[in-house]
Amino acid sequence: MGRYKAILEQYPAFVGLEQLRVICRISKRKASYMLSAGYVPSINSGKSTRQYKIATKDIVAFLVEYEKHPEKFSFPNFSSKNSAGEAISFALPTDKLFNDLLMEYYLNLLCNYPDLLTVTQAADMLGYSENTVRKWIREEKFLTLKRGTLIPKKTFIPFVTGHEFANRRVKSEKHQSQLTYVLQVYET
């Protein structure tokens, strides 16, 4: 813990995703995964900027634990393309247990969001662009209100937990890490 004292002195009590990335010397994608997997506790405000509030002491606690027991933590291969630049897809289970875990994951993820999501919030939550979410709205993948500007959670959750969405050929990094996390829980 002594060598991490400088981190506690250098950084404020609470930091954001970028500072987590710098402190741990990792990519933004891996930092996001650490938060979504619960390796480092955080408060998610649901905002598109300054979304996470992370206690610096929790980051140090993670680093200490990771140093002692790296086998406790697993990280997916963050590349979504193979060496030829083609998208990689992986088969997901289709049984009730996996579907229930996926539903529970997204219900927990959405609990900090309002009952009516904006296009920006939906895009940010899944790691897709706002244009992609608007395309889904045009394709009537889920019901919306106010001419496609508000998305009720009741219609959004069945979409994000559905077989078609989970098995998209090309996934955002965030969506891929979310599915990887649920798959790890399923396999344990």
Phi and psi restraints in degrees (value plus and minus 20) as a CYANA .aco file:
   2 GLY   PHI     -78.7   -38.7
   2 GLY   PSI     -60.0   -20.0
   3 ARG   PHI     -95.0   -55.0
   3 ARG   PSI     -33.1     6.9
   4 TYR   PHI    -112.3   -72.3
   4 TYR   PSI     -23.0    17.0
   5 LYS   PHI     -79.4   -39.4
   5 LYS   PSI     -55.5   -15.5
   6 ALA   PHI     -82.3   -42.3
   6 ALA   PSI     -55.2   -15.2
   7 ILE   PHI     -84.1   -44.1
   7 ILE   PSI     -65.8   -25.8
   8 LEU   PHI     -83.2   -43.2
   8 LEU   PSI     -52.2   -12.2
   9 GLU   PHI    -100.4   -60.4
   9 GLU   PSI     -54.9   -14.9
  10 GLN   PHI     -97.3   -57.3
  10 GLN   PSI     -54.3   -14.3
  11 TYR   PHI    -126.8   -86.8
  11 TYR   PSI     134.0   174.0
  12 PRO   PHI     -87.7   -47.7
  12 PRO   PSI     153.5   193.5
  13 ALA   PHI     -80.2   -40.2
  13 ALA   PSI     -55.1   -15.1
  14 PHE   PHI    -146.4  -106.4
  14 PHE   PSI     119.4   159.4
  15 VAL   PHI    -151.1  -111.1
  15 VAL   PSI     155.8   195.8
  16 GLY   PHI    -127.2   -87.2
  16 GLY   PSI    -192.3  -152.3
  17 LEU   PHI     -79.9   -39.9
  17 LEU   PSI     -62.9   -22.9
  18 GLU   PHI     -83.2   -43.2
  18 GLU   PSI     -61.7   -21.7
  19 GLN   PHI     -87.5   -47.5
  19 GLN   PSI     -57.1   -17.1
  20 LEU   PHI     -77.2   -37.2
  20 LEU   PSI     -65.8   -25.8
  21 ARG   PHI     -80.8   -40.8
  21 ARG   PSI     -63.9   -23.9
  22 VAL   PHI     -88.1   -48.1
  22 VAL   PSI     -65.6   -25.6
  23 ILE   PHI     -80.4   -40.4
  23 ILE   PSI     -63.9   -23.9
  24 CYS   PHI    -106.3   -66.3
  24 CYS   PSI     -27.9    12.1
  25 ARG   PHI      36.1    76.1
  25 ARG   PSI      33.9    73.9
  26 ILE   PHI    -153.0  -113.0
  26 ILE   PSI     152.6   192.6
  27 SER   PHI     -96.2   -56.2
  27 SER   PSI     142.1   182.1
  28 LYS   PHI     -82.6   -42.6
  28 LYS   PSI     -57.6   -17.6
  29 ARG   PHI     -83.1   -43.1
  29 ARG   PSI     -64.5   -24.5
  30 LYS   PHI     -87.5   -47.5
  30 LYS   PSI     -57.6   -17.6
  31 ALA   PHI     -82.8   -42.8
  31 ALA   PSI     -63.3   -23.3
  32 SER   PHI     -81.7   -41.7
  32 SER   PSI     -61.0   -21.0
  33 TYR   PHI     -83.3   -43.3
  33 TYR   PSI     -62.0   -22.0
  34 MET   PHI     -78.3   -38.3
  34 MET   PSI     -58.0   -18.0
  35 LEU   PHI     -93.1   -53.1
  35 LEU   PSI     -65.1   -25.1
  36 SER   PHI     -86.9   -46.9
  36 SER   PSI     -49.9    -9.9
  37 ALA   PHI    -101.7   -61.7
  37 ALA   PSI     -30.4     9.6
  38 GLY   PHI      61.8   101.8
  38 GLY   PSI      -6.7    33.3
  39 TYR   PHI     -85.4   -45.4
  39 TYR   PSI     -54.4   -14.4
  40 VAL   PHI    -145.3  -105.3
  40 VAL   PSI      99.4   139.4
  41 PRO   PHI     -82.3   -42.3
  41 PRO   PSI     124.9   164.9
  42 SER   PHI    -173.9  -133.9
  42 SER   PSI     143.8   183.8
  43 ILE   PHI    -130.0   -90.0
  43 ILE   PSI     103.6   143.6
  44 ASN   PHI    -120.2   -80.2
  44 ASN   PSI      94.3   134.3
  45 SER   PHI     -99.4   -59.4
  45 SER   PSI     -36.3     3.7
  46 GLY   PHI      63.2   103.2
  46 GLY   PSI     -24.6    15.4
  47 LYS   PHI     -93.2   -53.2
  47 LYS   PSI     140.6   180.6
  48 SER   PHI    -103.3   -63.3
  48 SER   PSI     -44.4    -4.4
  49 THR   PHI    -141.0  -101.0
  49 THR   PSI     132.3   172.3
  50 ARG   PHI      28.7    68.7
  50 ARG   PSI      28.6    68.6
  51 GLN   PHI     -92.4   -52.4
  51 GLN   PSI     -55.5   -15.5
  52 TYR   PHI    -128.8   -88.8
  52 TYR   PSI     123.2   163.2
  53 LYS   PHI    -141.2  -101.2
  53 LYS   PSI      94.6   134.6
  54 ILE   PHI    -143.5  -103.5
  54 ILE   PSI     107.7   147.7
  55 ALA   PHI     -91.5   -51.5
  55 ALA   PSI     109.3   149.3
  56 THR   PHI     -80.0   -40.0
  56 THR   PSI     -56.1   -16.1
  57 LYS   PHI     -83.4   -43.4
  57 LYS   PSI     -52.0   -12.0
  58 ASP   PHI     -90.2   -50.2
  58 ASP   PSI     -54.4   -14.4
  59 ILE   PHI     -85.4   -45.4
  59 ILE   PSI     -65.0   -25.0
  60 VAL   PHI     -82.9   -42.9
  60 VAL   PSI     -62.0   -22.0
  61 ALA   PHI     -80.8   -40.8
  61 ALA   PSI     -61.3   -21.3
  62 PHE   PHI     -81.8   -41.8
  62 PHE   PSI     -66.7   -26.7
  63 LEU   PHI     -80.3   -40.3
  63 LEU   PSI     -60.4   -20.4
  64 VAL   PHI     -84.3   -44.3
  64 VAL   PSI     -67.0   -27.0
  65 GLU   PHI     -85.2   -45.2
  65 GLU   PSI     -60.3   -20.3
  66 TYR   PHI     -84.9   -44.9
  66 TYR   PSI     -57.0   -17.0
  67 GLU   PHI     -85.3   -45.3
  67 GLU   PSI     -59.6   -19.6
  68 LYS   PHI     -97.4   -57.4
  68 LYS   PSI     -61.4   -21.4
  69 HIS   PHI    -155.3  -115.3
  69 HIS   PSI      50.3    90.3
  70 PRO   PHI     -84.0   -44.0
  70 PRO   PSI     -42.4    -2.4
  71 GLU   PHI     -87.5   -47.5
  71 GLU   PSI     -38.4     1.6
  72 LYS   PHI     -90.8   -50.8
  72 LYS   PSI     -40.2    -0.2
  73 PHE   PHI    -136.3   -96.3
  73 PHE   PSI     108.3   148.3
  74 SER   PHI    -141.5  -101.5
  74 SER   PSI     122.1   162.1
  75 PHE   PHI    -144.6  -104.6
  75 PHE   PSI     115.5   155.5
  76 PRO   PHI     -90.9   -50.9
  76 PRO   PSI     143.2   183.2
  77 ASN   PHI     -92.4   -52.4
  77 ASN   PSI      96.7   136.7
  78 PHE   PHI    -101.5   -61.5
  78 PHE   PSI     -21.0    19.0
  79 SER   PHI    -100.9   -60.9
  79 SER   PSI     106.6   146.6
  80 SER   PHI    -120.0   -80.0
  80 SER   PSI      -9.6    30.4
  81 LYS   PHI    -153.5  -113.5
  81 LYS   PSI     128.4   168.4
  82 ASN   PHI    -106.8   -66.8
  82 ASN   PSI    -196.3  -156.3
  83 SER   PHI     -83.4   -43.4
  83 SER   PSI     -40.8    -0.8
  84 ALA   PHI    -108.6   -68.6
  84 ALA   PSI     -18.8    21.2
  85 GLY   PHI      62.0   102.0
  85 GLY   PSI      -6.9    33.1
  86 GLU   PHI    -111.6   -71.6
  86 GLU   PSI     126.0   166.0
  87 ALA   PHI     -85.2   -45.2
  87 ALA   PSI     120.2   160.2
  88 ILE   PHI    -120.0   -80.0
  88 ILE   PSI     114.7   154.7
  89 SER   PHI    -143.5  -103.5
  89 SER   PSI     128.7   168.7
  90 PHE   PHI    -145.7  -105.7
  90 PHE   PSI     124.0   164.0
  91 ALA   PHI     -94.3   -54.3
  91 ALA   PSI     116.1   156.1
  92 LEU   PHI    -127.1   -87.1
  92 LEU   PSI     128.2   168.2
  93 PRO   PHI     -82.0   -42.0
  93 PRO   PSI     133.7   173.7
  94 THR   PHI    -137.1   -97.1
  94 THR   PSI     -12.0    28.0
  95 ASP   PHI     -98.5   -58.5
  95 ASP   PSI     149.2   189.2
  96 LYS   PHI     -82.5   -42.5
  96 LYS   PSI     -57.9   -17.9
  97 LEU   PHI     -81.0   -41.0
  97 LEU   PSI     -67.9   -27.9
  98 PHE   PHI     -83.2   -43.2
  98 PHE   PSI     -63.7   -23.7
  99 ASN   PHI     -81.4   -41.4
  99 ASN   PSI     -59.6   -19.6
 100 ASP   PHI     -85.6   -45.6
 100 ASP   PSI     -61.6   -21.6
 101 LEU   PHI     -84.6   -44.6
 101 LEU   PSI     -60.2   -20.2
 102 LEU   PHI     -84.0   -44.0
 102 LEU   PSI     -63.8   -23.8
 103 MET   PHI     -81.8   -41.8
 103 MET   PSI     -66.4   -26.4
 104 GLU   PHI     -81.3   -41.3
 104 GLU   PSI     -61.6   -21.6
 105 TYR   PHI     -80.0   -40.0
 105 TYR   PSI     -70.2   -30.2
 106 TYR   PHI     -91.8   -51.8
 106 TYR   PSI     -51.7   -11.7
 107 LEU   PHI     -82.8   -42.8
 107 LEU   PSI     -62.9   -22.9
 108 ASN   PHI     -85.6   -45.6
 108 ASN   PSI     -61.2   -21.2
 109 LEU   PHI     -83.7   -43.7
 109 LEU   PSI     -58.2   -18.2
 110 LEU   PHI    -105.1   -65.1
 110 LEU   PSI     -27.4    12.6
 111 CYS   PHI     -83.3   -43.3
 111 CYS   PSI     -45.8    -5.8
 112 ASN   PHI    -107.0   -67.0
 112 ASN   PSI     -22.8    17.2
 113 TYR   PHI    -118.0   -78.0
 113 TYR   PSI     136.3   176.3
 114 PRO   PHI     -88.5   -48.5
 114 PRO   PSI     146.4   186.4
 115 ASP   PHI     -84.3   -44.3
 115 ASP   PSI     -47.5    -7.5
 116 LEU   PHI    -132.5   -92.5
 116 LEU   PSI      94.2   134.2
 117 LEU   PHI    -107.2   -67.2
 117 LEU   PSI     125.1   165.1
 118 THR   PHI    -104.6   -64.6
 118 THR   PSI     145.5   185.5
 119 VAL   PHI     -79.5   -39.5
 119 VAL   PSI     -59.7   -19.7
 120 THR   PHI     -82.3   -42.3
 120 THR   PSI     -64.7   -24.7
 121 GLN   PHI     -84.7   -44.7
 121 GLN   PSI     -62.7   -22.7
 122 ALA   PHI     -83.0   -43.0
 122 ALA   PSI     -63.6   -23.6
 123 ALA   PHI     -84.3   -44.3
 123 ALA   PSI     -64.9   -24.9
 124 ASP   PHI     -84.5   -44.5
 124 ASP   PSI     -60.9   -20.9
 125 MET   PHI     -81.1   -41.1
 125 MET   PSI     -56.5   -16.5
 126 LEU   PHI    -121.6   -81.6
 126 LEU   PSI     -30.5     9.5
 127 GLY   PHI      61.6   101.6
 127 GLY   PSI      -2.8    37.2
 128 TYR   PHI    -122.9   -82.9
 128 TYR   PSI     145.6   185.6
 129 SER   PHI     -96.7   -56.7
 129 SER   PSI     139.5   179.5
 130 GLU   PHI     -82.4   -42.4
 130 GLU   PSI     -54.1   -14.1
 131 ASN   PHI     -82.3   -42.3
 131 ASN   PSI     -57.6   -17.6
 132 THR   PHI     -85.3   -45.3
 132 THR   PSI     -63.8   -23.8
 133 VAL   PHI     -83.1   -43.1
 133 VAL   PSI     -60.7   -20.7
 134 ARG   PHI     -83.9   -43.9
 134 ARG   PSI     -55.0   -15.0
 135 LYS   PHI     -83.7   -43.7
 135 LYS   PSI     -62.9   -22.9
 136 TRP   PHI     -82.0   -42.0
 136 TRP   PSI     -57.1   -17.1
 137 ILE   PHI     -85.0   -45.0
 137 ILE   PSI     -66.0   -26.0
 138 ARG   PHI     -80.3   -40.3
 138 ARG   PSI     -56.4   -16.4
 139 GLU   PHI    -100.5   -60.5
 139 GLU   PSI     -18.9    21.1
 140 GLU   PHI      36.7    76.7
 140 GLU   PSI      24.1    64.1
 141 LYS   PHI     -90.4   -50.4
 141 LYS   PSI     -45.9    -5.9
 142 PHE   PHI    -172.4  -132.4
 142 PHE   PSI     139.6   179.6
 143 LEU   PHI     -96.2   -56.2
 143 LEU   PSI     122.4   162.4
 144 THR   PHI    -150.0  -110.0
 144 THR   PSI     147.6   187.6
 145 LEU   PHI    -142.9  -102.9
 145 LEU   PSI     146.7   186.7
 146 LYS   PHI      31.6    71.6
 146 LYS   PSI      33.3    73.3
 147 ARG   PHI      35.5    75.5
 147 ARG   PSI      23.1    63.1
 148 GLY   PHI      61.1   101.1
 148 GLY   PSI      -4.6    35.4
 149 THR   PHI    -119.7   -79.7
 149 THR   PSI     -39.4     0.6
 150 LEU   PHI    -145.1  -105.1
 150 LEU   PSI     116.7   156.7
 151 ILE   PHI    -138.7   -98.7
 151 ILE   PSI      93.7   133.7
 152 PRO   PHI     -85.6   -45.6
 152 PRO   PSI     117.3   157.3
 153 LYS   PHI     -76.0   -36.0
 153 LYS   PSI     -56.1   -16.1
 154 LYS   PHI     -78.2   -38.2
 154 LYS   PSI     -50.7   -10.7
 155 THR   PHI    -116.1   -76.1
 155 THR   PSI     -43.3    -3.3
 156 PHE   PHI     -97.8   -57.8
 156 PHE   PSI     -60.0   -20.0
 157 ILE   PHI     -81.0   -41.0
 157 ILE   PSI     -66.4   -26.4
 158 PRO   PHI     -80.1   -40.1
 158 PRO   PSI     -53.1   -13.1
 159 PHE   PHI     -86.3   -46.3
 159 PHE   PSI     -70.8   -30.8
 160 VAL   PHI     -91.9   -51.9
 160 VAL   PSI     -39.0     1.0
 161 THR   PHI    -120.6   -80.6
 161 THR   PSI     -19.0    21.0
 162 GLY   PHI     -96.5   -56.5
 162 GLY   PSI     138.2   178.2
 163 HIS   PHI     -80.6   -40.6
 163 HIS   PSI     -62.8   -22.8
 164 GLU   PHI     -80.7   -40.7
 164 GLU   PSI     -65.5   -25.5
 165 PHE   PHI     -90.2   -50.2
 165 PHE   PSI     -64.2   -24.2
 166 ALA   PHI     -82.7   -42.7
 166 ALA   PSI     -49.6    -9.6
 167 ASN   PHI    -123.6   -83.6
 167 ASN   PSI       4.8    44.8
 168 ARG   PHI     -74.8   -34.8
 168 ARG   PSI     121.1   161.1
 169 ARG   PHI     -85.9   -45.9
 169 ARG   PSI     -65.0   -25.0
 170 VAL   PHI    -132.0   -92.0
 170 VAL   PSI     101.4   141.4
 171 LYS   PHI    -134.0   -94.0
 171 LYS   PSI     130.6   170.6
 172 SER   PHI     -89.0   -49.0
 172 SER   PSI     141.1   181.1
 173 GLU   PHI     -79.7   -39.7
 173 GLU   PSI     -61.8   -21.8
 174 LYS   PHI     -86.3   -46.3
 174 LYS   PSI     -65.0   -25.0
 175 HIS   PHI     -81.7   -41.7
 175 HIS   PSI     -62.3   -22.3
 176 GLN   PHI     -82.3   -42.3
 176 GLN   PSI     -63.0   -23.0
 177 SER   PHI     -89.0   -49.0
 177 SER   PSI     -53.7   -13.7
 178 GLN   PHI     -83.7   -43.7
 178 GLN   PSI     -66.5   -26.5
 179 LEU   PHI     -85.7   -45.7
 179 LEU   PSI     -58.4   -18.4
 180 THR   PHI     -82.1   -42.1
 180 THR   PSI     -62.7   -22.7
 181 TYR   PHI     -81.2   -41.2
 181 TYR   PSI     -68.4   -28.4
 182 VAL   PHI     -82.9   -42.9
 182 VAL   PSI     -58.6   -18.6
 183 LEU   PHI     -83.4   -43.4
 183 LEU   PSI     -59.1   -19.1
 184 GLN   PHI     -84.5   -44.5
 184 GLN   PSI     -61.4   -21.4
 185 VAL   PHI     -83.3   -43.3
 185 VAL   PSI     -62.4   -22.4
 186 TYR   PHI     -80.8   -40.8
 186 TYR   PSI     -59.6   -19.6
 187 GLU   PHI    -100.9   -60.9
 187 GLU   PSI     -29.6    10.4
